[in-house]
C-alpha cells in the first residue's frame, strides 16, 4: 500500500527520471517529431515538483488530478494532453483515498490507458506510447492475478513496457507528428513509449 506521502515521493522520482533522460528523449524525437519531447516533459514535471509540497494533505486522487492538470497546462505538443489525461483519469478512478493498493494502481492505469486511447484516437501497433502502456498493463495484471508481490508485478510491467517501446521501431506511425514521415520512421523508437517506460521504472525503483 502507498500512502499519499509515498505517492508524492514517487512523483518526485518520476520528475527526476524525466530530467535525467530529457536529452535522450528529445534525441529520439528529432527524426520523427518536433525535437522537443524530453524538454517539454521535463518542463512539465518541474512544474509538478513545484506544486507537490502544497498537496501534502491531499488525497491520492486529487494529487493525480492536479498532476494531470499541471502537465496539460505546461507541456507543449501532444505529450501534455496525453500524459495529462492519463493522470487525470487515474485520479478519477483512484478517488479520494489516502492509500493506494496494487489493485487500485492497476485499475487507475487501466483508466489512464483508456483515456490516452480516446484523447489520441489511437490504439496499439501505431507507434505511440500505447505500445508501451498496454503491454505493461497486461503484464502487470497477469502477474497480479498469479499472486505475485508488488515488486514482481512492477518488474513484469517494466520489462513489457521496454519491449513495447523497442517494438515501435518496427511500426509505421499512423498518429501524431511521426505519421508525417511515414515509412521513413521505421527503425526509430517512439519517444512517448520510451518516456512512459522511464516513468514506470521510476515507480518500480521507488516502491
Backbone as ProteinMPNN parsed JSONL, in Angstrom:
{"seq_chain_A": "XXXXXXXXXXXXXXXXXXXXXXXXXXXXXXXXXXXXXXXXXXXXXXXXXXXXXXXXXXXXXXXXXXXXXXXXXXXXXXXXXXXXXXXXXXXXXXXXXXXXXXXXXXXXXXXXXXXXXXXXXXXXXXXXXXXXXXXXXXXXXXXXXXXXXXXXXXXXXXXXXXXXXXXXXXXXXXXXXXXXXXXXXXXXXXXXXXXXXXXXXXXXXXX", "coords_chain_A": {"N_chain_A": [[0.84, -1.197, 0.0], [0.487, 2.218, -0.784], [0.816, 5.344, 0.754], [-0.323, 8.805, 0.701], [1.929, 10.411, 0.996], [4.02, 8.786, 0.113], [3.254, 8.465, -2.521], [3.634, 11.075, -3.445], [6.411, 11.187, -3.156], [7.165, 9.275, -5.065], [6.27, 10.547, -7.387], [8.0, 12.709, -7.412], [10.339, 11.31, -7.93], [9.774, 10.373, -10.476], [9.794, 12.781, -11.886], [12.513, 13.409, -11.588], [13.641, 11.328, -13.054], [12.705, 11.871, -15.641], [13.966, 14.308, -16.073], [16.63, 13.457, -16.03], [16.794, 11.97, -18.342], [16.011, 13.591, -20.4], [17.419, 14.676, -22.59], [18.028, 12.45, -24.167], [15.438, 11.572, -24.77], [14.551, 13.726, -26.265], [16.338, 13.547, -28.35], [15.464, 11.163, -29.516], [13.12, 12.113, -30.546], [13.816, 13.773, -32.604], [14.135, 12.734, -35.367], [11.504, 12.103, -36.028], [9.605, 13.731, -34.907], [8.918, 16.813, -33.193], [11.294, 17.439, -32.05], [11.342, 17.949, -29.287], [10.34, 16.458, -27.185], [11.501, 15.4, -24.755], [12.421, 17.775, -23.532], [10.05, 19.273, -23.247], [8.519, 17.543, -21.61], [10.102, 17.396, -19.327], [9.973, 20.047, -18.463], [7.289, 20.141, -17.77], [7.16, 18.3, -15.598], [8.855, 19.576, -13.847], [7.271, 21.726, -13.152], [5.236, 20.283, -11.895], [6.68, 19.258, -9.705], [7.113, 21.607, -8.296], [4.609, 22.086, -7.282], [3.931, 19.953, -5.706], [4.612, 20.049, -2.858], [2.488, 21.539, -1.817], [0.46, 19.753, -1.873], [0.52, 18.014, 0.197], [-1.361, 17.21, 2.104], [-3.405, 16.254, 0.633], [-5.788, 13.931, -0.836], [-5.083, 10.877, -2.675], [-6.269, 10.653, -5.203], [-6.856, 13.334, -5.79], [-4.271, 14.36, -5.89], [-3.223, 13.059, -8.181], [-4.981, 14.107, -10.125], [-4.365, 16.824, -10.015], [-1.702, 16.733, -10.853], [-2.105, 15.88, -13.483], [-3.563, 18.091, -14.567], [-1.634, 20.061, -14.326], [0.35, 19.138, -16.092], [-1.033, 19.266, -18.528], [-1.263, 22.012, -18.788], [1.327, 22.924, -18.971], [3.012, 21.433, -20.643], [4.002, 21.261, -23.946], [2.9, 20.409, -27.339], [1.789, 17.073, -28.212], [2.249, 15.602, -25.96], [1.569, 16.796, -23.466], [-1.371, 16.95, -23.332], [-1.868, 14.158, -23.553], [-0.371, 12.786, -21.494], [-1.374, 14.312, -19.414], [-4.118, 13.718, -19.506], [-3.934, 10.992, -18.895], [-3.033, 11.002, -16.178], [-5.125, 12.454, -14.996], [-7.32, 10.777, -15.466], [-6.494, 8.573, -13.986], [-6.606, 9.725, -11.451], [-9.374, 10.215, -11.172], [-10.337, 7.614, -11.13], [-9.008, 6.411, -8.96], [-9.881, 7.986, -6.824], [-10.924, 9.544, -3.669], [-8.974, 8.46, -1.85], [-6.656, 7.628, 0.782], [-4.75, 5.748, 0.677], [-3.081, 3.613, -1.588], [-3.506, 0.643, -3.197], [-2.009, -2.188, -4.939], [-3.915, -3.266, -6.625], [-5.628, -1.073, -6.877], [-3.878, 0.705, -8.13], [-3.502, -0.597, -10.607], [-6.102, -0.551, -11.644], [-6.368, 2.186, -11.886], [-4.358, 2.701, -13.771], [-5.397, 1.32, -15.922], [-7.61, 2.913, -16.531], [-6.179, 5.17, -17.257], [-4.929, 4.315, -19.603], [-7.182, 3.933, -21.246], [-8.021, 6.558, -21.388], [-5.905, 7.769, -22.78], [-6.114, 6.426, -25.2], [-8.587, 7.394, -26.094], [-8.178, 10.18, -26.128], [-6.069, 10.439, -27.944], [-7.126, 9.207, -30.131], [-6.28, 6.626, -30.848], [-4.645, 3.379, -30.929], [-2.991, 0.267, -30.053], [0.0, -0.78, -31.835], [0.493, 1.397, -33.456], [2.708, 2.888, -33.178], [2.946, 4.555, -30.808], [2.809, 5.911, -27.426], [1.075, 4.096, -26.34], [1.922, 1.616, -27.159], [3.751, 0.872, -25.324], [2.401, 1.257, -22.918], [0.073, -0.423, -22.942], [1.047, -3.198, -23.202], [2.507, -3.215, -20.791], [0.516, -2.846, -18.83], [-1.039, -5.156, -19.287], [0.81, -7.179, -18.683], [1.3, -6.678, -15.976], [-1.239, -7.025, -14.854], [-1.566, -9.742, -15.334], [0.531, -10.828, -13.788], [-0.25, -9.987, -11.244], [-2.65, -11.38, -11.014], [-1.652, -13.901, -10.779], [-0.813, -13.876, -8.241], [1.564, -12.62, -7.55], [4.046, -10.648, -5.796], [4.033, -7.039, -5.183], [6.478, -5.839, -6.124], [7.438, -7.727, -7.986], [5.297, -7.7, -9.759], [5.5, -5.094, -10.793], [8.022, -5.252, -11.948], [7.522, -7.043, -14.019], [5.829, -5.453, -15.521], [7.559, -3.359, -16.263], [9.456, -4.685, -17.868], [7.815, -5.517, -19.998], [6.982, -3.054, -20.903], [9.345, -1.802, -21.857], [9.997, -3.636, -23.854], [7.838, -3.182, -25.529], [8.319, -0.52, -26.245], [10.68, -0.819, -27.686], [9.674, -2.299, -29.77], [8.315, -0.417, -31.249], [10.053, 0.508, -33.145], [9.672, -1.079, -35.308], [7.317, -0.35, -36.417], [5.06, 1.533, -38.476], [4.204, 4.765, -37.97], [0.944, 5.991, -37.472], [-0.349, 7.979, -36.237], [-0.188, 11.251, -34.794], [2.694, 13.516, -34.89], [4.738, 11.899, -35.884], [3.544, 10.421, -37.842], [3.744, 11.879, -40.132], [6.129, 11.343, -41.38], [5.915, 8.806, -42.289], [6.952, 5.717, -43.679], [9.591, 6.324, -43.41], [10.01, 6.579, -40.791], [10.503, 4.116, -39.762], [12.556, 2.033, -37.775], [13.075, 3.903, -35.881], [12.701, 4.592, -32.493], [9.769, 5.15, -30.606], [9.367, 8.179, -28.878], [7.427, 8.741, -26.899], [6.559, 6.216, -25.982], [8.946, 5.455, -24.902], [9.419, 7.372, -22.88], [7.286, 6.782, -21.171], [8.117, 4.261, -20.32], [10.376, 4.923, -18.824], [9.065, 6.326, -16.788], [7.58, 4.272, -15.56], [9.656, 2.657, -14.702], [10.682, 4.335, -12.71], [8.613, 4.281, -10.852], [8.728, 1.569, -10.08], [11.331, 1.448, -8.974], [11.091, 3.045, -6.764], [9.185, 2.056, -5.115]], "CA_chain_A": [[0.0, 0.0, 0.0], [1.175, 3.506, -0.808], [0.039, 6.469, 1.259], [-0.174, 9.98, -0.152], [3.314, 10.902, 1.066], [4.836, 7.939, -0.751], [2.877, 8.81, -3.893], [4.338, 12.326, -3.756], [7.83, 10.853, -3.324], [7.295, 8.589, -6.359], [6.118, 11.563, -8.421], [9.274, 13.439, -7.438], [11.3, 10.429, -8.588], [9.434, 10.394, -11.903], [10.328, 14.038, -12.414], [13.972, 13.304, -11.667], [13.959, 10.414, -14.158], [12.475, 12.601, -16.9], [15.047, 15.291, -16.193], [17.882, 12.749, -16.323], [16.761, 11.384, -19.686], [15.34, 14.51, -21.324], [18.177, 14.854, -23.827], [17.837, 11.25, -24.978], [14.06, 11.584, -25.268], [14.497, 14.738, -27.32], [17.089, 12.974, -29.471], [14.561, 10.207, -30.175], [12.046, 12.867, -31.191], [14.321, 14.576, -33.72], [13.852, 12.264, -36.733], [10.096, 11.789, -36.303], [8.691, 14.651, -34.217], [9.265, 18.234, -33.125], [12.587, 17.567, -31.359], [11.146, 18.635, -28.011], [9.595, 15.617, -26.248], [12.151, 15.38, -23.447], [12.456, 19.131, -22.979], [8.695, 19.63, -22.836], [8.081, 16.712, -20.496], [10.878, 17.814, -18.153], [9.399, 21.312, -18.001], [6.03, 19.827, -17.108], [7.373, 17.675, -14.296], [9.405, 20.603, -12.963], [6.103, 22.436, -12.624], [4.594, 19.363, -10.953], [7.503, 19.223, -8.497], [6.892, 22.833, -7.552], [3.275, 22.09, -6.677], [3.728, 18.795, -4.831], [4.573, 20.356, -1.417], [1.168, 22.038, -1.453], [-0.512, 18.653, -1.908], [0.91, 17.062, 1.241], [-2.516, 16.716, 2.848], [-4.459, 15.889, -0.319], [-5.956, 12.507, -1.104], [-4.281, 10.441, -3.82], [-6.975, 11.01, -6.421], [-6.662, 14.76, -6.025], [-2.873, 14.543, -6.294], [-3.098, 12.663, -9.593], [-5.718, 15.048, -10.977], [-3.575, 18.059, -10.07], [-0.551, 16.456, -11.718], [-2.606, 15.879, -14.852], [-3.89, 19.451, -14.991], [-0.367, 20.781, -14.459], [1.005, 18.699, -17.323], [-1.783, 19.81, -19.656], [-1.063, 23.456, -18.902], [2.74, 23.314, -19.091], [3.742, 20.633, -21.623], [3.545, 21.524, -25.295], [2.731, 19.277, -28.243], [0.797, 16.055, -27.852], [2.598, 14.957, -24.693], [0.83, 17.378, -22.353], [-2.735, 16.429, -23.273], [-1.922, 12.704, -23.374], [0.032, 12.46, -20.127], [-2.315, 14.965, -18.516], [-5.325, 12.893, -19.489], [-3.628, 9.746, -18.183], [-3.018, 11.238, -14.729], [-6.46, 12.854, -14.537], [-8.163, 9.582, -15.438], [-6.078, 7.797, -12.805], [-7.134, 10.396, -10.269], [-10.82, 9.992, -11.081], [-10.583, 6.207, -10.793], [-8.495, 6.151, -7.605], [-10.799, 8.649, -5.9], [-10.412, 10.275, -2.501], [-8.35, 7.52, -0.923], [-5.363, 8.007, 1.36], [-3.829, 4.629, 0.464], [-3.235, 3.028, -2.919], [-3.067, -0.745, -3.3], [-1.624, -2.573, -6.292], [-5.153, -3.395, -7.397], [-6.057, 0.285, -7.173], [-2.947, 1.257, -9.119], [-3.768, -1.202, -11.912], [-7.371, -0.015, -12.129], [-6.083, 3.55, -12.298], [-3.588, 2.656, -15.014], [-6.319, 0.902, -16.977], [-8.348, 4.116, -16.904], [-5.238, 6.046, -17.945], [-4.771, 3.78, -20.961], [-8.4, 4.243, -21.995], [-8.01, 7.994, -21.62], [-4.937, 8.053, -23.845], [-6.713, 5.924, -26.448], [-9.649, 8.298, -26.521], [-7.643, 11.516, -26.423], [-5.229, 10.38, -29.13], [-7.807, 8.462, -31.2], [-5.25, 5.66, -31.255], [-4.602, 2.089, -30.248], [-1.66, -0.332, -30.154], [0.571, -1.026, -33.158], [0.532, 2.639, -34.223], [3.945, 3.579, -32.788], [2.684, 5.603, -29.828], [3.058, 5.499, -26.052], [0.224, 2.947, -26.027], [2.654, 0.379, -27.427], [4.414, 0.53, -24.065], [1.424, 1.248, -21.825], [-0.834, -1.586, -22.972], [1.739, -4.416, -22.778], [2.855, -3.114, -19.375], [-0.701, -3.093, -18.06], [-1.419, -6.567, -19.42], [1.783, -7.999, -17.949], [1.108, -6.477, -14.539], [-2.495, -7.666, -14.472], [-1.327, -11.188, -15.325], [1.373, -11.15, -12.636], [-1.066, -9.805, -10.04], [-3.61, -12.488, -10.977], [-0.892, -15.079, -10.344], [-0.483, -13.71, -6.831], [2.926, -12.117, -7.368], [4.165, -9.481, -4.928], [4.037, -5.796, -5.959], [7.737, -5.61, -6.812], [7.466, -8.616, -9.145], [4.285, -7.194, -10.695], [6.05, -3.921, -11.47], [9.128, -5.7, -12.797], [6.918, -7.6, -15.23], [5.343, -4.322, -16.288], [8.689, -2.624, -16.838], [10.012, -5.487, -18.962], [6.88, -5.457, -21.121], [6.973, -1.681, -21.399], [10.552, -1.582, -22.664], [9.867, -4.454, -25.067], [6.898, -2.472, -26.384], [8.995, 0.658, -26.791], [11.609, -1.322, -28.704], [8.864, -2.778, -30.899], [7.863, 0.711, -32.076], [10.992, 0.67, -34.26], [9.193, -1.901, -36.428], [5.976, 0.102, -36.773], [4.874, 2.795, -39.204], [3.295, 5.591, -37.185], [-0.246, 6.494, -38.162], [-0.904, 9.034, -35.407], [0.752, 12.244, -34.307], [3.697, 14.1, -35.78], [5.543, 10.84, -36.514], [2.85, 9.892, -39.016], [4.106, 12.685, -41.301], [7.308, 10.802, -42.057], [5.557, 7.516, -42.866], [7.887, 4.596, -43.559], [10.92, 6.818, -43.024], [10.104, 6.469, -39.346], [10.917, 2.763, -39.374], [13.882, 1.994, -37.16], [13.144, 4.92, -34.839], [11.902, 4.246, -31.32], [8.845, 6.214, -30.248], [9.771, 8.842, -27.638], [6.39, 8.625, -25.876], [6.655, 4.875, -25.402], [10.184, 5.423, -24.122], [9.248, 8.153, -21.652], [6.426, 6.013, -20.267], [8.929, 3.195, -19.735], [11.169, 5.548, -17.758], [8.154, 6.625, -15.679], [7.247, 3.04, -14.842], [10.886, 2.291, -13.998], [10.784, 5.174, -11.506], [7.645, 3.736, -9.895], [9.267, 0.31, -9.552], [12.526, 1.68, -8.17], [10.788, 3.813, -5.561], [8.028, 1.456, -4.449]], "C_chain_A": [[0.879, 1.251, 0.0], [0.274, 4.56, -0.187], [0.336, 7.706, 0.406], [1.245, 10.544, -0.12], [4.236, 10.088, 0.162], [4.516, 8.219, -2.218], [3.591, 10.094, -4.327], [5.817, 12.054, -3.989], [8.076, 10.154, -4.665], [7.177, 9.594, -7.504], [7.371, 12.421, -8.541], [10.333, 12.616, -8.179], [11.042, 10.358, -10.088], [9.982, 11.654, -12.556], [11.837, 14.002, -12.572], [14.392, 12.404, -12.821], [13.784, 11.103, -15.504], [13.582, 13.615, -17.128], [16.353, 14.615, -16.612], [17.941, 12.265, -17.765], [16.187, 12.33, -20.74], [16.098, 14.691, -22.638], [18.016, 13.646, -24.747], [16.438, 11.213, -25.57], [13.888, 12.603, -26.397], [15.235, 14.257, -28.563], [16.233, 11.976, -30.239], [13.502, 10.941, -30.998], [12.517, 13.594, -32.461], [13.969, 14.035, -35.108], [12.366, 12.167, -37.07], [9.117, 12.773, -35.687], [9.157, 16.084, -34.291], [10.559, 18.5, -32.369], [12.445, 18.228, -29.986], [10.495, 17.761, -26.931], [10.207, 15.646, -24.846], [12.145, 16.729, -22.769], [11.085, 19.522, -22.45], [8.248, 18.851, -21.602], [8.818, 17.09, -19.213], [10.327, 19.12, -17.586], [8.098, 21.057, -17.25], [6.226, 19.236, -15.726], [8.11, 18.595, -13.326], [8.278, 21.41, -12.337], [5.359, 21.576, -11.608], [5.349, 19.356, -9.629], [7.281, 20.468, -7.637], [5.566, 22.867, -6.821], [3.052, 20.951, -5.696], [3.735, 19.137, -3.342], [3.213, 20.854, -0.952], [0.102, 20.963, -1.443], [-0.278, 17.65, -0.782], [-0.277, 16.456, 1.982], [-3.649, 16.253, 1.935], [-4.598, 14.377, -0.436], [-5.281, 12.163, -2.432], [-4.955, 10.782, -5.147], [-6.78, 12.469, -6.786], [-5.241, 15.047, -6.477], [-2.707, 14.216, -7.769], [-3.8, 13.654, -10.518], [-4.954, 16.365, -11.107], [-2.336, 17.892, -10.936], [-0.985, 16.514, -13.179], [-2.891, 17.274, -15.367], [-2.627, 20.287, -15.176], [0.337, 20.412, -15.756], [0.288, 19.252, -18.554], [-1.437, 21.274, -19.889], [0.386, 23.855, -19.161], [3.53, 22.56, -20.158], [3.166, 20.888, -23.008], [3.376, 20.255, -26.113], [1.667, 18.318, -27.766], [1.028, 15.493, -26.456], [1.782, 15.483, -23.524], [-0.585, 16.855, -22.259], [-2.81, 14.931, -22.993], [-1.526, 12.298, -21.966], [-0.919, 13.099, -19.116], [-3.597, 14.179, -18.389], [-5.103, 11.608, -18.7], [-3.68, 9.947, -16.672], [-4.396, 11.655, -14.217], [-7.404, 11.663, -14.48], [-7.789, 8.688, -14.255], [-6.677, 8.399, -11.55], [-8.619, 10.161, -10.076], [-11.133, 8.563, -10.643], [-10.155, 5.89, -9.365], [-9.413, 6.774, -6.55], [-10.113, 9.223, -4.67], [-9.86, 9.344, -1.433], [-7.027, 8.068, -0.396], [-4.325, 6.897, 1.189], [-4.138, 3.978, -0.881], [-2.655, 1.619, -2.931], [-2.611, -1.03, -4.723], [-2.862, -2.711, -7.172], [-5.68, -2.017, -7.796], [-5.19, 0.948, -8.219], [-3.259, 0.709, -10.511], [-5.098, -0.728, -12.488], [-7.195, 1.425, -12.612], [-5.336, 3.596, -13.616], [-4.477, 2.229, -16.184], [-7.153, 2.093, -17.464], [-7.46, 5.092, -17.663], [-5.058, 5.618, -19.393], [-5.987, 4.123, -21.813], [-8.475, 5.731, -22.316], [-7.082, 8.391, -22.749], [-5.482, 7.591, -25.193], [-7.747, 6.914, -26.986], [-9.103, 9.657, -26.927], [-6.828, 11.51, -27.716], [-5.876, 9.703, -30.326], [-6.88, 7.376, -31.759], [-5.399, 4.368, -30.476], [-3.188, 1.522, -30.414], [-1.268, -0.552, -31.615], [0.538, 0.211, -34.062], [1.728, 3.504, -33.848], [3.663, 4.793, -31.911], [3.018, 5.07, -28.436], [2.196, 4.304, -25.649], [0.935, 1.62, -26.274], [3.556, -0.021, -26.269], [3.389, 0.374, -22.944], [0.585, -0.023, -21.791], [-0.121, -2.885, -22.605], [2.124, -4.399, -21.301], [1.652, -3.429, -18.504], [-1.077, -4.567, -18.109], [-0.481, -7.479, -18.628], [1.585, -7.875, -16.444], [-0.185, -7.117, -14.055], [-2.326, -9.182, -14.396], [-0.511, -11.602, -14.111], [0.587, -11.019, -11.337], [-2.074, -10.941, -9.893], [-2.951, -13.78, -10.528], [-0.45, -14.972, -8.894], [0.914, -13.203, -6.562], [2.913, -10.88, -6.462], [4.294, -8.217, -5.78], [5.331, -5.535, -6.724], [7.824, -6.459, -8.077], [6.469, -8.17, -10.203], [4.851, -6.021, -11.494], [7.233, -4.288, -12.367], [8.603, -6.286, -14.108], [6.419, -6.479, -16.133], [6.458, -3.563, -16.972], [9.303, -3.389, -18.01], [9.12, -5.41, -20.198], [6.855, -4.066, -21.74], [8.171, -1.408, -22.299], [10.528, -2.421, -23.943], [8.913, -3.775, -26.052], [7.516, -1.243, -27.02], [9.961, 0.26, -27.903], [10.843, -1.734, -29.965], [8.4, -1.629, -31.803], [8.82, 0.999, -33.228], [10.491, -0.05, -35.514], [7.843, -1.435, -36.962], [6.014, 1.395, -37.58], [3.823, 3.593, -38.444], [2.124, 6.075, -38.034], [-0.925, 7.604, -37.372], [0.204, 10.014, -35.015], [1.735, 12.716, -35.361], [4.491, 13.039, -36.538], [4.873, 10.279, -37.756], [3.224, 10.652, -40.282], [5.264, 12.088, -42.078], [7.06, 9.414, -42.626], [6.615, 6.45, -42.626], [9.306, 5.055, -43.234], [11.115, 6.781, -41.507], [10.498, 5.082, -38.861], [12.349, 2.779, -38.851], [14.053, 3.002, -36.046], [12.19, 4.574, -33.7], [11.034, 5.43, -30.913], [9.231, 6.853, -28.921], [8.722, 8.743, -26.537], [6.386, 7.268, -25.198], [7.882, 4.763, -24.507], [10.031, 6.193, -22.817], [8.33, 7.436, -20.671], [7.225, 4.912, -19.581], [9.823, 3.729, -18.626], [10.293, 5.87, -16.548], [7.858, 5.371, -14.867], [8.478, 2.494, -14.108], [10.999, 3.051, -12.681], [9.797, 4.704, -10.44], [8.207, 2.468, -9.248], [10.437, 0.55, -8.598], [12.227, 2.383, -6.85], [9.56, 3.301, -4.832], [8.26, 1.398, -2.951]], "O_chain_A": [[1.887, 1.318, 0.703], [-0.897, 4.668, -0.548], [1.159, 7.649, -0.508], [1.709, 11.1, -1.116], [5.13, 10.641, -0.479], [5.413, 8.21, -3.061], [4.092, 10.182, -5.447], [6.418, 12.616, -4.905], [9.082, 10.414, -5.325], [7.91, 9.498, -8.488], [7.758, 12.815, -9.641], [11.121, 13.156, -8.955], [11.981, 10.292, -10.881], [10.56, 11.603, -13.642], [12.381, 14.498, -13.559], [15.386, 12.679, -13.493], [14.61, 10.943, -16.402], [14.078, 13.764, -18.245], [17.091, 15.139, -17.446], [19.023, 12.161, -18.343], [15.907, 11.905, -21.861], [15.478, 14.844, -23.691], [17.882, 13.799, -25.962], [16.265, 10.864, -26.738], [13.164, 12.359, -27.362], [14.814, 14.523, -29.689], [16.267, 11.943, -31.469], [13.048, 10.439, -32.025], [11.698, 13.982, -33.294], [13.539, 14.811, -35.96], [11.995, 12.15, -38.243], [7.912, 12.666, -35.92], [9.713, 16.526, -35.296], [10.888, 19.65, -32.078], [13.324, 18.98, -29.567], [10.134, 18.269, -25.869], [9.505, 15.891, -23.865], [11.892, 16.825, -21.569], [10.966, 20.042, -21.34], [7.676, 19.417, -20.671], [8.224, 17.103, -18.135], [10.226, 19.279, -16.37], [7.836, 21.678, -16.22], [5.538, 19.623, -14.781], [8.007, 18.419, -12.112], [8.316, 21.739, -11.152], [4.903, 22.077, -10.58], [4.743, 19.438, -8.56], [7.264, 20.392, -6.409], [5.415, 23.599, -5.843], [2.088, 20.975, -4.931], [2.931, 18.57, -2.601], [2.826, 20.616, 0.192], [-1.036, 21.221, -1.052], [-0.828, 16.549, -0.813], [-0.206, 15.315, 2.439], [-4.728, 15.899, 2.41], [-3.654, 13.633, -0.171], [-4.949, 13.052, -3.217], [-4.283, 11.157, -6.108], [-6.564, 12.802, -7.951], [-5.026, 15.885, -7.352], [-2.123, 14.995, -8.522], [-3.272, 14.0, -11.575], [-4.904, 16.952, -12.187], [-1.961, 18.805, -11.671], [-0.312, 17.124, -14.011], [-2.505, 17.612, -16.486], [-2.557, 21.123, -16.077], [0.865, 21.285, -16.444], [0.937, 19.662, -19.517], [-1.329, 21.725, -21.029], [0.654, 24.998, -19.531], [4.613, 23.001, -20.542], [1.961, 20.742, -23.214], [3.672, 19.158, -25.64], [0.762, 18.687, -27.018], [0.104, 14.966, -25.837], [1.345, 14.704, -22.676], [-0.978, 16.356, -21.205], [-3.705, 14.476, -22.281], [-2.25, 11.551, -21.308], [-1.232, 12.501, -18.086], [-4.111, 13.994, -17.286], [-5.966, 11.183, -17.932], [-4.299, 9.156, -15.962], [-4.795, 11.256, -13.123], [-8.203, 11.548, -13.55], [-8.661, 8.115, -13.601], [-7.191, 7.685, -10.689], [-9.077, 9.935, -8.956], [-12.071, 8.328, -9.882], [-10.858, 5.182, -8.644], [-9.687, 6.166, -5.516], [-8.891, 9.369, -4.63], [-10.231, 9.429, -0.263], [-6.367, 8.872, -1.055], [-3.154, 7.085, 1.52], [-5.298, 3.816, -1.26], [-1.461, 1.427, -2.704], [-2.805, -0.204, -5.615], [-2.847, -2.314, -8.337], [-6.126, -1.823, -8.927], [-5.686, 1.663, -9.089], [-3.278, 1.462, -11.484], [-5.209, -0.524, -13.697], [-7.788, 1.835, -13.61], [-5.634, 4.422, -14.479], [-4.322, 2.723, -17.301], [-7.372, 2.255, -18.665], [-7.912, 5.761, -18.593], [-5.038, 6.45, -20.3], [-5.849, 4.552, -22.958], [-8.937, 6.118, -23.389], [-7.418, 9.24, -23.575], [-5.33, 8.279, -26.202], [-7.773, 7.224, -28.177], [-9.51, 10.221, -27.942], [-6.887, 12.462, -28.494], [-5.28, 9.621, -31.4], [-6.721, 7.232, -32.971], [-6.159, 4.273, -29.512], [-2.289, 2.229, -30.868], [-2.112, -0.512, -32.511], [0.552, 0.088, -35.287], [1.767, 4.696, -34.155], [4.08, 5.91, -32.22], [3.453, 3.928, -28.284], [2.544, 3.576, -24.72], [0.588, 0.609, -25.664], [4.07, -1.139, -26.241], [3.498, -0.534, -22.119], [0.407, -0.628, -20.734], [-0.63, -3.626, -21.764], [2.077, -5.43, -20.631], [1.759, -4.194, -17.545], [-1.4, -5.16, -17.079], [-0.923, -8.431, -17.985], [1.691, -8.864, -15.719], [-0.225, -7.689, -12.966], [-2.873, -9.83, -13.504], [-0.816, -12.607, -13.47], [0.735, -11.84, -10.432], [-2.327, -11.412, -8.784], [-3.608, -14.655, -9.963], [0.212, -15.871, -8.374], [1.41, -13.343, -5.444], [1.914, -10.167, -6.371], [4.625, -8.3, -6.963], [5.288, -5.057, -7.857], [8.238, -5.966, -9.126], [6.748, -8.247, -11.399], [4.702, -5.96, -12.714], [7.417, -3.693, -13.429], [9.173, -6.052, -15.174], [6.565, -6.54, -17.354], [6.325, -3.165, -18.129], [9.633, -2.791, -19.035], [9.613, -5.255, -21.315], [6.724, -3.919, -22.956], [8.021, -0.844, -23.383], [10.985, -1.969, -24.992], [9.147, -3.79, -27.26], [7.272, -0.952, -28.191], [10.044, 0.927, -28.934], [11.316, -1.536, -31.084], [8.125, -1.841, -32.984], [8.441, 1.666, -34.191], [10.839, 0.319, -36.635], [7.286, -2.059, -37.865], [6.889, 2.238, -37.388], [2.686, 3.147, -38.294], [2.302, 6.511, -39.172], [-1.964, 8.116, -37.79], [1.375, 9.646, -34.919], [1.636, 12.378, -36.54], [4.873, 13.245, -37.69], [5.542, 9.725, -38.629], [3.047, 10.138, -41.387], [5.379, 12.292, -43.287], [7.894, 8.891, -43.365], [7.115, 6.297, -41.511], [10.136, 4.244, -42.823], [12.229, 6.932, -41.005], [10.793, 4.894, -37.68], [13.228, 3.441, -39.403], [15.057, 2.976, -35.334], [11.012, 4.298, -33.927], [11.498, 6.569, -30.877], [9.406, 6.143, -27.931], [9.075, 8.668, -25.36], [6.228, 7.177, -23.981], [7.865, 4.071, -23.489], [10.462, 5.723, -21.764], [8.567, 7.476, -19.463], [7.033, 4.655, -18.392], [10.011, 3.068, -17.605], [10.728, 5.705, -15.409], [7.88, 5.4, -13.636], [8.354, 1.934, -13.019], [11.367, 2.476, -11.657], [10.113, 4.729, -9.251], [8.168, 2.312, -8.028], [10.52, -0.073, -7.54], [13.029, 2.32, -5.919], [8.962, 4.016, -4.028], [7.398, 0.925, -2.211]]}, "name": "protein", "num_of_chains": 1, "seq": "XXXXXXXXXXXXXXXXXXXXXXXXXXXXXXXXXXXXXXXXXXXXXXXXXXXXXXXXXXXXXXXXXXXXXXXXXXXXXXXXXXXXXXXXXXXXXXXXXXXXXXXXXXXXXXXXXXXXXXXXXXXXXXXXXXXXXXXXXXXXXXXXXXXXXXXXXXXXXXXXXXXXXXXXXXXXXXXXXXXXXXXXXXXXXXXXXXXXXXXXXXXXXXX"}
